Amino acid sequence: MVNGILYTIENSSALIDGHIVREGDTIYGVKIIKIDQTKVEFEKNGKTWEQRVRQWPDPVWRQFN
């Protein structure tokens, strides 16, 4: 779950399950594509999706884990 976002134009980060991640990082085999003010964009196996803060994880997480 995305627990929080620290957004800056140059160096945004997100808090996911207690881990601080940045664009380009990978967590649980899922790549962080983009972090903006309200959501994080993810990619795995050619599939992309977005998730907002405190939103339940997209079902695609379970498809590939």
Summary of the structure (lengths in Angstrom):
residues: 65
radius of gyration: 10.7
end to end distance: 14.2
largest distance: 32.2
contacts: 161
relative contact order: 0.23
helix: 8%
strand: 51%
